[in-house]
Amino acid sequence: MSDEEQKSCDHDGCGCRVALNQAFCSVSCQMASESQMVGGVCECGHAACQQRQ
């Protein structure tokens, strides 16, 4: 998948890229976004977020 076919995960604290037709990279990010958890470290466990810490 090229960068043109991707966007950022909709969870503000996440650094992952997802397909244009997806909102979140994981259930963890979806739940965090739905519960409006602001700040803190993303807990999706993907490499893109691990590198940002």
C-alpha positions as CSV (number, residue, x, y, z in Angstrom):
1,M,0.0,0.0,0.0
2,S,1.5,3.3,-1.0
3,D,1.5,6.5,1.1
4,E,-1.1,7.9,-1.3
5,E,-3.5,5.2,-0.3
6,Q,-3.1,5.8,3.5
7,K,-4.0,8.3,6.1
8,S,-3.2,8.7,9.8
9,C,-5.1,6.6,12.4
10,D,-8.1,8.7,13.7
11,H,-6.8,8.3,17.3
12,D,-5.0,11.5,18.0
13,G,-2.2,9.9,20.0
14,C,-1.4,7.3,17.4
15,G,1.3,7.5,14.7
16,C,0.1,4.6,12.6
17,R,-1.0,4.8,9.0
18,V,-4.2,3.0,7.8
19,A,-6.0,2.4,4.6
20,L,-8.2,5.3,3.4
21,N,-11.3,3.2,4.1
22,Q,-10.3,2.5,7.7
23,A,-10.6,4.8,10.7
24,F,-8.3,3.1,13.2
25,C,-5.3,0.8,13.2
26,S,-6.6,-1.3,16.1
27,V,-9.5,-1.9,18.4
28,S,-7.4,-0.3,21.1
29,C,-7.3,3.0,19.2
30,Q,-11.0,2.8,18.4
31,M,-11.9,2.3,22.1
32,A,-9.6,5.1,23.2
33,S,-11.0,7.5,20.7
34,E,-14.6,6.5,21.5
35,S,-14.0,7.0,25.3
36,Q,-12.3,10.4,24.4
37,M,-9.1,9.5,26.2
38,V,-6.9,12.5,25.6
39,G,-3.1,12.5,26.0
40,G,-0.9,9.7,27.2
41,V,0.8,7.0,25.2
42,C,-0.9,5.1,22.5
43,E,-1.3,1.4,23.4
44,C,-2.0,-0.1,20.0
45,G,1.4,-1.9,20.2
46,H,2.4,-1.2,16.6
47,A,5.9,-0.3,15.6
48,A,5.0,3.2,14.4
49,C,3.9,4.1,17.9
50,Q,6.7,2.3,19.7
51,Q,9.2,4.5,17.8
52,R,7.5,7.7,18.8
53,Q,7.8,7.1,22.6
